[in-house]
Amino acid sequence: MAANAEVRRLLRKREECIPSIVALLSPEEDSVCHEFSALCLSYMSNDFSSKVSIYEQDGLEPLIRCLTSNDPDVQKNTIETIAHMLQDYQARTAIRELDGLRSVMDLLRSEYAVIQHLALVSLERATQDPDNRTALREMEGLDVLIRFIGTPEYSDLHTFAVMVLANCLDDVESMETIKDSGGLQRLVAFITDVKPPDEEPKKEGKKAGSRKGKKSKDDDEDKHKSKSSADDLVPTLPEVKQYASQAIARAAKNADNRKILHEVEVEKMLILLLGHEDPNVQAAAAQGLAVMSENLTSRESIGQWEGIEPLVKMLKSDHDQSREVSSLALANLTTSSTNNCNEVLTYGGVEPLINLLSDTREMAIANAAVVLTNMSTDELMRSNIQNCGVIYALIDPLKSSNSTVQAKAALAAAAFVCDADTRTEFRNSGGLEPLFKLLTSGNDEARRNASWAITVCAVDEPTAAELCKLGGIEILQEICLSTSRRNAFSEAALGKLLDNNLSAKYAMGGQLSQTNLITDGFFDPGQLRPGQKFCNLEDYCKKPVDQTRPVLLINAKAGLPTSPMPASSEVDLKIDGSKSQLTVKSSKTGKESKGKSKAQREREERQKEAELQEALQREAEMNSDNQPFILPADPTLARYVDEVQEKIQPLDSTLEQVTALAQYTAEKMGGPIERGQVANFSYELPISQLKYELNSNVVPLGMIKTGIHYHRAILFKTLADRIAVSCTLQRGEYNRAWNEVMLTDDSTSGVTYPPKAYIVDLIHTPGDLMRSDTAGAVQYQRL
């Protein structure tokens, strides 16, 4: 009746039920009582509450005593109850304290397979406790399990014995014990269906001799049987091979166990199993190799024992798990191993790895990306992989929703977009946008690898410009300001983007180093506030003229057409023509306007002029929208560059060049200004007139004839870069800016190193050089 769930529910409500049944297990009772009371408890122990009740009523001790009964039915029912109870951790501790493990081990000699099966299930659950594993090792239970696995008659139960052994092998002590006794070698032989090496029986004989006095007669007979069965090995079942490989993979997660397993060359067994016809066995063997290859010596041995080729073949398997674990094994094997990488290339692994980037299993994609990244360290292999289309294949993994796939794909992208052609291909294939989105990922690894990939991509100016359009500078700046998300790669990526976009670097950071050379297209919109968006030059050109400071443009290319900004002469010409038309019309309607006052006529004329101006402005905007943006030309600056290259560049020393260039810059910007008279220097009105004449907030620097600190500093830096005079450009507060040069002290004894920093005076005494740490230099930099 207890087999019925409803009956068990009613029995649990009766508190005297479990104690009464346990009492029937006493030695005074007949074996029939033992049989059916144990059977009842086996049904009751299916429920968790009943397990606890049996344990609390001290039912485990009589159950263990019944394991030694001569009645197989009593043994079967008892071990089944114990197997159910061992699902609870309290029972695992109690069975060791009650010395029940030895009784359970003795049941492995039973003539009945069901009893052996239940004993193995009980041992598998009991050995989840570390202390029980120690107890089993001390009673030499590991050798018993090895002999059990080596007995062909028990082939149906080998899987469960391997499960028990897998738990035991988690301990390094158990691994050493089984290795010293020769059991590990015998296990490998049984799993691979080969005889153990010749030296192993000798070792086994020595061990047996040392324990001859301790062994019983039955043990000697069992040993004789196991030895005879080892001579006539029968192939083990695929399930046994699978679970054995998984047990090795599990034990190998411990570094010490990996060393022990490598000493017995367990990798050879796993490589042999890669050729098994069962894909599950292949997958388990590949998983074992993946874990073993975390050991450097194992990694090299697997490559020498020809383990790479079958793994490469598994990449093309129709079995999903086989593809995933084989790619994982190759990922570990190719880490810091050029030889293994060459093996993958030799056996044609590149194409299946690239195909694996579009696999349905996400971890297979991630593993394939890791293998390709490992192979990219060699230039020839990298070129080969690039020619196979890896750049385009990495785009979809970058769009994955799995953070691990994103991180590995971003790292692979960083490894392969290392030259101009691949960066162009990556940009044209649309890879920048998904890569850029990874900067906002919540995963640290994905964000870090994306930053590194952007650092590599931003070497090219077109790629850096595209990333800036996507908002890369703003996002990276936000990341670098965060204490939790910032990292060295994000800082490097931001620096690389800014190095390829000096306009943004100067606007945000207010400083250009000696290596940052100003080229045509550089512009200065002024210091941006934190969080303020940096716009490109085209956006500034399209903005209507306002009261803000002008955007200074550097474009020394002479003879180029100007940008599609309406010129003031064209506007005036159209206005004059419209005025003449209005005059003609007004003469025709003179009689009608005689009755109107002069004020009314003027008001109407102003209104018509405003309407005409708006129409012309709309027409100019439409024309500019239809035309590609072209930088406004600056022929004056081009002339400056020619003059400087002709007159100043040939000078003998850097000191003479700096002095002459400072004087030349001051001359073109309105001449020297006396100290204390900078505020009275009229420069704003002429620049405002230029903005009005150009009808734009963008003013080419060469058109400015009266400038103060920040105008002159930019002009000095621009001209200095054209003649290879190294200098910095630094922005201060209140329209202050200055240039710093590094000069050596020339004397009769020779040049004195290291060079010293000097601030170049472009305002008061042009050409004067002030040591950067002097009071005069500090005063020059401040209001």
C-alpha atoms as one frame of an Amber mdcrd trajectory, in Angstrom:
protein
   0.000   0.000   0.000   2.875   2.391   0.644   3.601   2.307  -3.073   0.556
   4.549  -3.498   1.244   8.260  -3.041  -2.084   8.912  -1.314  -1.433   6.115
   1.179   2.009   7.527   1.918   0.465  10.926   2.536  -1.908   9.463   5.115
   0.860   7.430   6.756   3.019  10.547   7.148   0.229  12.138   9.176   0.434
   9.297  11.720   3.424  10.030  13.919   3.754   6.439  15.138   4.052   5.038
  11.582   7.784   5.505  10.904   8.941   4.445  14.415   6.833   1.295  14.172
   8.280   0.322  10.823  11.833   1.045  11.991  11.260  -1.126  15.053  10.530
  -4.094  12.783  14.142  -3.932  11.575  15.486  -5.084  14.946  17.606  -8.310
  14.975  14.948 -10.139  16.963  12.493  -9.921  14.069  12.257 -12.483  11.314
  13.846 -11.872   7.933  10.396 -11.628   6.404   9.670  -8.649   8.660  12.972
  -7.164   7.660  12.128  -7.594   3.989   8.732  -5.929   4.030   9.541  -3.246
   6.588  12.545  -2.243   4.450  10.312  -2.326   1.363   7.821  -0.034   3.072
  10.596   2.344   4.094  11.942   2.345   0.533   8.559   3.607  -0.670   8.215
   6.086   2.169  11.722   7.470   1.635  10.722   8.765  -1.786   9.317  11.794
   0.041  11.697  14.262   1.639   9.772  14.600   4.891   9.841  10.830   5.341
  13.611  10.772   4.804  14.002  13.248   7.630  11.644  11.271   9.850  13.529
   8.006   9.262  16.803   9.743  10.069  15.413  11.342  13.222  14.063   7.967
  14.388  17.570   6.482  14.089  16.447   4.287  11.230  19.767   4.401   9.375
  21.604   2.155  11.843  19.222  -0.845  11.593  19.133  -0.361   7.827  22.931
  -0.625   7.650  22.796  -3.737   9.849  20.316  -5.327   7.438  22.770  -4.889
   4.550  24.647  -7.972   5.877  21.519 -10.121   5.722  21.702 -13.357   3.756
  18.343 -12.638   2.168  18.857 -10.778  -1.133  15.383  -9.262  -0.919  16.274
  -7.690   2.424  19.504  -6.376   0.922  17.719  -4.948  -2.117  15.018  -3.125
  -0.136  17.495  -1.881   2.446  20.039  -0.483  -0.024  17.232   1.165  -1.978
  16.069   2.942   1.176  19.632   4.008   1.971  20.091   5.278  -1.587  17.019
   7.506  -1.162  18.193   8.765   2.235  21.675   9.647   0.940  20.115  12.413
  -1.106  20.151  14.348   2.180  23.495  15.635   3.455  22.797  14.528   7.043
  22.557  10.907   6.004  25.875  11.143   4.139  27.620  12.086   7.358  25.766
   9.494   9.431  26.566   6.547   7.132  30.286   7.231   7.559  30.015   7.501
  11.318  28.050   4.225  11.421  30.679   2.494   9.249  28.077   1.814   6.595
  30.311   2.475   3.594  32.096  -0.864   3.976  28.772  -2.725   3.975  27.687
  -0.896   0.858  30.986  -1.729  -0.856  30.511  -5.410  -0.012  27.256  -5.407
  -1.983  29.277  -4.911  -5.186  30.042  -8.665  -4.928  26.354  -9.543  -4.964
  25.095 -11.977  -7.551  22.176  -9.692  -8.347  22.674  -6.742 -10.705  19.883
  -4.688  -9.131  21.643  -4.798  -5.743  24.951  -3.825  -7.340  23.234  -0.986
  -9.176  21.629   0.374  -5.991  24.962   0.038  -4.141  26.677   2.111  -6.834
  23.922   4.726  -6.719  24.355   4.920  -2.927  28.134   5.281  -3.283  27.747
   7.963  -5.935  25.615  10.025  -3.563  27.742   9.286  -0.511  30.999  10.292
  -2.234  29.677  13.776  -2.828  30.906  14.349   0.731  34.705  14.880   0.929
  35.036  12.964   4.199  33.283   9.960   2.681  35.735  10.043  -0.219  38.566
   9.949   2.284  36.990   6.998   4.110  36.473   5.117   0.845  40.099   5.750
  -0.113  41.343   4.432   3.239  39.376   1.197   2.849  40.958   0.749  -0.614
  37.615   1.192  -2.303  39.188   2.820  -5.351  40.907  -0.429  -6.336  37.612
  -2.257  -5.943  35.929   0.181  -8.312  38.749  -0.157 -10.868  38.470  -3.966
 -10.770  34.703  -3.656 -11.078  35.065  -1.527 -14.223  37.538  -4.038 -15.620
  35.120  -6.934 -15.250  33.256  -7.487 -18.550  30.335  -9.256 -16.847  29.426
  -5.978 -15.135  29.425  -3.919 -18.345  25.855  -2.713 -17.760  26.947  -1.193
 -14.436  30.247   0.312 -15.524  28.630   3.703 -16.120  27.557   3.977 -12.491
  30.946   2.811 -11.237  32.587   5.531 -13.328  30.264   8.090 -11.722  31.461
   7.030  -8.273  35.049   7.147  -9.435  34.494  10.629 -10.886  33.499  11.922
  -7.448  36.539  10.330  -5.854  38.948  11.765  -8.415  38.030  15.284  -7.372
  40.519  14.855  -4.519  44.217  15.065  -5.344  44.918  12.404  -2.686  42.588
   9.963  -4.425  44.219  10.709  -7.748  47.674  10.010  -6.304  46.448   6.819
  -4.638  44.904   5.414  -7.777  47.972   6.361  -9.780  50.413   4.715  -7.327
  48.367   1.525  -7.276  48.359   1.330 -11.073  44.597   1.754 -11.138  44.691
   4.850 -13.304  46.648   3.041 -16.008  44.244   0.103 -15.884  41.272   2.487
 -16.133  42.761   4.095 -19.225  43.351   0.641 -20.720  39.789  -0.490 -20.031
  38.270   2.644 -21.542  40.392   2.504 -24.700  39.937  -1.278 -25.097  43.685
  -1.959 -24.988  45.903  -3.872 -22.605  47.813  -1.928 -19.947  51.539  -1.245
 -20.610  53.953  -4.001 -19.664  55.320  -2.138 -16.714  51.935  -1.749 -15.063
  51.438  -5.423 -14.078  54.918  -5.360 -12.523  54.008  -2.379 -10.412  50.732
  -4.039  -9.521  52.590  -7.176  -8.455  54.838  -5.191  -6.139  51.857  -3.466
  -4.579  50.085  -6.758  -4.081  53.162  -8.275  -2.450  53.420  -5.459   0.046
  49.823  -5.968   1.107  49.860  -9.782   1.002  49.530 -10.123   4.725  46.617
  -7.729   4.845  44.616  -9.278   2.022  42.062 -11.950   2.668  41.706 -15.077
   0.577  38.647 -13.676  -1.147  40.556 -10.561  -2.173  43.281 -12.693  -3.765
  40.661 -14.596  -5.710  39.046 -11.346  -6.880  42.434 -10.057  -7.945  43.081
 -13.244  -9.884  39.746 -12.895 -11.649  40.359  -9.255 -12.539  43.814 -10.118
 -13.878  42.459 -12.861 -16.068  39.729 -10.591 -17.352  42.312  -7.916 -18.175
  44.042 -10.425 -20.443  40.823 -10.878 -22.413  39.571  -7.299 -22.664  36.042
  -6.787 -23.929  35.142  -3.422 -25.535  33.443  -1.148 -23.050  30.113   0.437
 -23.859  30.027   3.898 -25.474  28.238   5.276 -22.419  31.101   4.111 -20.202
  33.655   5.764 -22.453  31.599   8.942 -22.417  31.257   9.083 -18.630  34.911
   8.154 -18.126  35.993  11.018 -20.377  33.701  13.366 -18.498  35.140  12.113
 -15.201  38.663  12.879 -16.424  37.555  16.321 -17.589  36.009  16.959 -14.194
  39.081  15.802 -12.279  41.413  17.743 -14.579  39.889  21.049 -13.504  42.291
  20.777 -10.573  45.823  21.807 -11.598  47.474  19.109  -9.473  45.214  16.443
 -10.957  46.128  17.618 -14.456  49.790  16.978 -13.721  49.043  13.464 -12.458
  46.835  12.663 -15.440  49.516  13.932 -17.791  52.094  11.664 -16.179  50.033
   8.604 -17.177  49.495  10.095 -20.668  45.738  10.233 -20.361  45.726  12.569
 -23.384  46.481   9.590 -25.622  43.305   7.884 -24.435  41.242  10.975 -25.150
  42.792  11.411 -28.608  41.988   7.790 -29.371  38.376   8.311 -28.333  38.077
  11.233 -30.758  37.890   8.614 -33.516  34.991   6.740 -31.908  31.863   6.360
 -34.001  29.580   7.714 -31.252  29.449  11.550 -31.393  28.712  11.734 -27.668
  31.952   9.892 -26.930  33.818  12.229 -29.282  32.335  15.260 -27.552  33.247
  13.951 -24.083  36.811  13.203 -25.211  37.158  16.669 -26.745  35.902  18.173
 -23.508  38.558  16.250 -21.599  41.242  17.475 -23.970  39.951  21.026 -23.590
  40.464  20.882 -19.820  43.775  19.033 -20.027  45.148  21.584 -22.511  45.050
  24.257 -19.824  48.335  22.642 -18.761  51.190  23.884 -20.967  52.961  20.510
 -21.138  49.699  18.747 -21.997  49.083  21.351 -24.676  52.388  20.546 -26.348
  51.921  16.798 -25.943  48.481  16.791 -27.561  49.936  18.556 -30.578  52.832
  16.073 -30.774  50.470  13.091 -30.429  48.451  14.265 -33.441  45.441  15.409
 -31.489  44.837  18.529 -33.597  43.695  16.806 -36.794  40.677  14.928 -35.340
  39.608  18.083 -33.501  39.690  20.061 -36.755  37.567  17.374 -38.405  35.041
  17.638 -35.591  34.512  21.319 -36.462  32.594  20.099 -39.533  30.473  17.628
 -37.557  26.676  17.684 -37.725  26.632  17.117 -33.972  26.197  20.492 -32.286
  27.975  19.628 -29.061  30.925  18.122 -30.952  31.480  21.380 -32.805  31.281
  23.377 -29.599  33.661  21.291 -27.461  36.135  20.760 -30.304  36.332  24.506
 -30.820  36.852  24.907 -27.071  39.670  22.365 -27.142  41.316  24.150 -30.066
  40.902  27.483 -28.294  42.892  26.188 -25.321  45.402  24.296 -27.450  46.288
  27.311 -29.600  46.791  29.630 -26.634  50.464  30.663 -26.586  51.343  27.759
 -28.888  52.544  28.663 -32.364  53.119  25.004 -33.232  49.508  24.085 -32.547
  48.339  27.128 -34.510  50.392  25.928 -37.470  48.829  22.485 -37.097  45.333
  23.980 -37.298  46.344  25.855 -40.444  47.996  22.777 -41.959  44.913  20.593
 -41.490  42.638  23.200 -43.080  41.040  24.515 -39.924  40.692  28.159 -41.010
  37.653  27.768 -43.243  35.571  25.666 -40.787  36.481  28.085 -38.001  35.240
  31.039 -40.053  32.070  29.094 -40.903  31.661  28.426 -37.199  31.312  32.182
 -36.607  27.784  31.860 -37.991  26.931  28.739 -35.974  23.701  28.402 -34.015
  25.501  27.650 -30.737  26.784  30.827 -29.149  29.708  29.257 -27.307  30.908
  27.644 -30.533  31.019  31.121 -32.065  32.976  32.474 -29.094  35.442  29.575
 -29.165  36.013  29.951 -32.910  36.751  33.648 -32.426  39.307  32.761 -29.732
  41.078  30.253 -31.982  41.287  32.763 -34.826  42.574  35.413 -32.425  45.279
  33.046 -31.172  46.338  32.310 -34.754  46.498  36.001 -35.653  49.725  36.467
 -33.702  51.626  35.075 -36.696  51.700  37.431 -39.672  51.467  34.722 -42.343
  48.568  32.994 -40.617  46.842  36.321 -40.061  47.131  37.177 -43.744  45.792
  33.755 -44.705  42.795  34.143 -42.404  42.100  37.658 -43.670  42.046  36.387
 -47.244  39.422  33.811 -46.245  36.949  36.580 -45.333  37.206  36.726 -41.551
  36.494  40.481 -41.455  32.998  40.161 -42.873  32.327  37.012 -40.826  32.973
  38.883 -37.564  30.182  41.413 -38.137  27.297  39.161 -37.054  29.015  37.954
 -33.831  29.492  41.604 -32.876  25.694  41.987 -33.091  25.073  38.976 -30.831
  23.075  39.373 -27.637  25.516  37.092 -25.757  28.131  39.142 -23.934  30.769
  36.399 -24.192  30.356  36.224 -27.964  30.513  40.014 -28.155  33.716  40.144
 -26.124  35.506  37.411 -28.098  34.365  38.837 -31.443  35.566  42.323 -30.484
  38.967  40.930 -29.517  39.156  39.059 -32.822  38.244  42.242 -34.682  41.070
  44.056 -32.904  43.466  41.303 -33.973  42.563  41.376 -37.668  41.853  45.052
 -38.481  45.545  45.834 -38.168  46.230  47.291 -41.620  44.655  49.926 -43.833
  42.937  47.487 -46.214  41.233  45.437 -43.500  40.181  48.576 -41.650  38.627
  49.897 -44.840  36.862  46.571 -45.396  35.644  46.534 -41.813  34.359  50.090
 -42.129  32.649  49.478 -45.475  31.077  46.252 -44.203  29.319  48.118 -41.415
  31.397  46.783 -38.563  32.003  50.081 -36.802  28.427  50.586 -35.636  27.987
  47.240 -33.776  31.514  47.624 -32.397  30.681  51.106 -31.195  27.500  49.871
 -29.471  29.587  47.496 -27.359  31.036  50.523 -25.579  27.709  50.811 -23.758
  27.692  47.112 -22.785  27.264  46.214 -19.147  29.864  43.461 -19.486  33.362
  44.607 -18.509  35.169  42.258 -20.897  33.000  43.211 -23.872  33.465  46.908
 -23.145  37.214  46.513 -22.656  37.721  44.501 -25.861  35.569  46.923 -27.839
  37.715  49.791 -26.580  40.833  47.970 -27.683  39.333  47.286 -31.132  38.435
  50.955 -31.487  42.002  51.867 -30.525  43.254  49.746 -33.418  40.608  50.996
 -35.864  41.181  54.664 -35.036  44.685  54.576 -36.503  43.120  55.479 -39.849
  41.791  59.010 -40.080  38.656  58.054 -42.107  37.799  55.347 -39.574  38.398
  57.727 -36.686  36.161  60.315 -38.362  33.394  57.726 -38.784  33.667  56.737
 -35.127  33.472  60.386 -34.128  30.268  60.757 -36.157  28.797  57.829 -34.251
  29.531  59.659 -31.001  32.596  57.659 -30.015  34.353  60.573 -28.359  31.379
  61.423 -26.167  30.795  57.810 -25.105  34.470  57.167 -24.350  34.699  60.429
 -22.464  31.740  59.368 -20.339  33.326  55.971 -19.682  36.640  57.536 -18.695
  34.857  59.766 -16.192  33.167  56.753 -14.574  34.981  55.137 -11.661  33.412
  51.728 -12.261  33.533  51.461 -16.082  36.811  53.129 -16.948  39.822  51.050
 -17.919  43.162  51.516 -19.608  41.748  50.446 -22.979  38.966  53.041 -22.936
  41.517  55.748 -22.149  43.734  54.531 -24.981  40.773  54.468 -27.381  39.793
  58.021 -26.457  43.375  59.194 -26.874  43.655  57.518 -30.276  40.392  59.051
 -31.489  41.465  62.468 -30.327  44.908  62.069 -31.923  43.149  61.565 -35.242
  40.720  64.397 -34.581  42.877  67.216 -33.271  40.012  69.686 -33.495  38.070
  67.656 -30.939  41.178  67.082 -28.841  41.920  70.782 -28.603  38.278  71.701
 -28.034  37.882  69.179 -25.216  41.316  68.999 -23.666  42.740  72.378 -24.607
  46.177  70.972 -25.433  48.072  69.651 -28.456  51.436  67.995 -27.996  54.505
  68.339 -30.171  53.537  65.209 -32.107  50.037  66.520 -32.873  50.583  68.260
 -36.202  47.911  70.697 -37.345  46.853  69.967 -40.915  44.301  71.422 -43.307
  40.797  70.979 -41.966  41.692  71.726 -38.341  39.304  74.140 -36.660  38.939
  75.629 -33.209  35.363  76.134 -31.964  36.605  77.170 -28.513  36.717  75.313
 -25.224  33.754  72.935 -24.880  32.039  72.530 -21.545  31.798  69.040 -20.012
  28.984  67.168 -21.710  28.760  69.597 -24.606  28.604  67.850 -27.991  31.418
  68.362 -30.453  30.070  69.186 -33.925  31.878  68.790 -37.217  32.893  71.695
 -39.403  29.983  71.282 -41.790  27.523  71.730 -38.924  29.256  74.923 -37.851
  29.166  76.240 -41.432  25.415  75.626 -41.681  24.597  77.458 -38.458  23.279
  81.011 -38.885  25.587  83.844 -37.898  25.348  84.572 -34.180  27.177  86.479
 -31.442  29.447  83.611 -30.377  33.188  83.656 -30.976  34.130  82.579 -34.519
  35.279  79.090 -35.395  38.881  79.419 -36.601  39.612  77.300 -39.666  42.972
  76.094 -40.985  43.023  75.379 -44.712  46.228  76.348 -46.496  45.193  74.810
 -49.816  45.129  77.689 -52.273  42.958  77.783 -55.385  40.204  75.455 -54.107
  36.556  76.477 -54.431  34.981  77.812 -51.316  32.333  76.074 -49.292  28.715
  76.532 -50.293  28.247  79.551 -48.046  26.422  82.530 -49.582  28.967  85.241
 -50.351  28.125  88.754 -49.245  28.747  90.173 -52.742  26.181  87.794 -54.240
  23.666  88.673 -51.605  24.284  92.411 -52.105  24.009  92.045 -55.868  20.704
  90.252 -55.612  19.449  92.805 -53.130  20.507  95.692 -55.378  18.759  94.074
 -58.332  15.638  93.570 -56.321  15.767  97.170 -55.176  15.874  98.373 -58.793
  12.873  96.228 -59.571  11.085  97.656 -56.583  11.949 101.159 -57.778  10.445
 100.497 -61.191   7.319  99.080 -59.677   7.041 101.957 -57.242   7.288 104.455
 -60.118   4.398 102.760 -61.823   2.329 102.965 -58.693   3.482 106.425 -57.713
   0.020 107.820 -58.007  -1.287 105.165 -55.647   1.381 105.930 -53.052   0.905
 109.682 -53.011  -1.761 109.329 -50.399   0.566 107.319 -48.086   2.872 108.934
 -45.565   6.662 108.668 -45.782   6.863 106.466 -42.673   4.380 103.982 -44.120
   6.337 103.779 -47.381   9.603 103.139 -45.528   7.988 100.472 -43.382   6.649
  98.682 -46.433  10.036  98.832 -48.165  11.804  97.358 -45.116   9.222  94.574
 -44.958   9.724  93.731 -48.635  13.517  93.746 -48.216  13.212  91.363 -45.244
  11.017  89.010 -47.245  13.486  89.114 -50.134  16.398  88.403 -47.762  14.580
  85.375 -46.329  13.873  84.065 -49.836  17.513  84.436 -50.830  18.617  82.737
 -47.638  16.287  79.787 -48.310  17.581  79.547 -51.847  21.173  79.546 -50.611
  20.374  76.807 -48.078  18.740  74.661 -50.769  21.752  75.050 -53.005  24.126
  74.149 -50.162  22.101  71.030 -49.320  22.408  69.767 -52.873  26.167  70.305
 -53.073  28.905  68.336 -51.280  30.625  70.176 -48.482  33.944  71.783 -49.450
  36.350  73.432 -47.041  36.424  77.224 -47.399  39.743  78.136 -48.993  42.282
  80.373 -47.287  44.761  81.690 -49.904  46.241  84.109 -47.365  47.297  81.282
 -45.060  48.699  79.423 -48.052  50.840  82.466 -48.791  51.989  82.568 -45.165
  53.115  78.945 -45.424  55.060  79.638 -48.618  56.786  82.654 -47.104  57.709
  80.798 -43.918  59.093  77.835 -45.827  61.093  80.174 -48.039  62.493  82.581
 -45.439  62.407  80.956 -41.999  62.889  77.248 -42.638  66.437  77.693 -44.054
  67.680  79.377 -40.835  70.575  77.616 -39.134  69.202  76.805 -35.678  65.873
  76.027 -34.092  66.274  79.061 -31.826  66.536  81.360 -34.827  63.564  79.699
 -36.483  61.395  80.057 -33.368  62.333  83.709 -32.882  61.761  84.615 -36.530
  58.481  82.712 -36.679  57.195  84.434 -33.526  57.966  87.851 -35.006  56.355
  86.876 -38.311  53.198  85.650 -36.519  52.874  88.826 -34.464  53.348  90.958
 -37.589  50.507  89.202 -39.419  48.203  89.500 -36.386  48.445  93.229 -35.742
  51.940  93.664 -34.327  53.169  93.872 -30.717  50.794  94.919 -27.916  52.092
  96.793 -24.908  51.723  95.162 -21.527  48.409  96.005 -19.925  46.914  97.117
 -23.248  45.536  93.762 -24.443  42.042  94.708 -23.271  42.222  97.879 -25.369
  43.423  96.039 -28.476  40.582  96.156 -30.989  40.186  92.721 -32.532  36.543
  91.767 -31.995  35.015  94.313 -34.394  37.181  93.341 -37.418  36.440  89.655
 -36.808  32.705  90.357 -36.491  32.890  92.194 -39.829  34.530  89.118 -41.341
  31.713  86.926 -40.041  29.178  89.307 -41.598  31.003  89.435 -44.927  31.349
  85.648 -45.072  27.854  85.159 -43.683  29.272  82.355 -41.522  30.558  81.678
 -38.044  33.552  79.887 -39.600  36.414  82.262 -40.341  39.628  81.148 -42.103
  42.567  82.058 -39.878  44.497  83.806 -42.653  41.737  86.401 -43.039  42.210
  87.629 -39.459  44.569  90.621 -39.328  44.144  91.571 -35.665  44.436  88.734
 -33.197  45.327  88.163 -29.592  46.750  85.199 -27.704  44.592  82.351 -29.018
  44.675  83.556 -32.654  48.433  83.958 -32.652  49.128  80.715 -30.812  47.144
  78.688 -33.381  48.847  80.472 -36.280  52.290  79.894 -34.726  51.576  76.183
 -34.197  50.219  75.824 -37.749  53.248  77.449 -39.364  55.734  75.719 -37.054
  54.356  72.306 -37.975  54.840  73.116 -41.670  58.562  73.756 -41.188  59.206
  70.910 -38.708  59.617  73.096 -35.620  58.181  71.115 -32.704  55.954  73.036
 -30.348  52.837  72.571 -28.259  49.567  74.452 -28.244  47.892  75.001 -24.882
  44.709  76.821 -24.063  44.239  78.862 -20.910  41.383  80.851 -19.454  40.012
  84.167 -20.718  41.153  83.763 -24.354  44.684  82.912 -23.319  46.739  80.414
 -25.334  50.460  79.869 -25.690  53.102  77.751 -27.353  55.878  75.838 -25.636
  59.078  74.766 -27.360  61.928  72.555 -26.186  65.353  74.064 -26.814  68.877
  73.086 -25.854  71.407  75.569 -24.486  74.153  76.175 -27.031  77.541  77.145
 -25.618  81.192  76.949 -26.530  81.429  73.571 -24.840  78.639  72.200 -27.070
  74.963  71.454 -26.792  73.653  70.950 -23.266  71.040  68.231 -22.690  68.327
  67.688 -21.707  66.408  70.408 -23.569  64.429  72.927 -21.553  60.883  74.188
 -22.026  60.310  77.780 -23.108  57.122  79.809 -23.601  57.155  81.837 -26.837
  56.058  85.466 -26.493  53.782  86.375 -29.401  52.163  89.463 -27.835  54.412
  91.900 -26.011  57.958  91.205 -27.223  57.498  88.804 -30.149  60.306  86.299
 -30.301  61.194  86.525 -26.634  61.564  83.102 -24.955  60.617  82.640 -21.305
  61.496  79.591 -19.235  58.201  77.874 -18.465  58.865  77.917 -14.702  59.559
  81.654 -14.461  57.228  84.361 -13.197  57.128  86.021 -16.610  55.901  82.830
 -18.257  53.223  82.334 -15.609  52.053  85.927 -16.036  51.918  85.477 -19.816
  49.572  82.497 -19.397  47.158  84.329 -17.085  44.896  87.332 -17.327
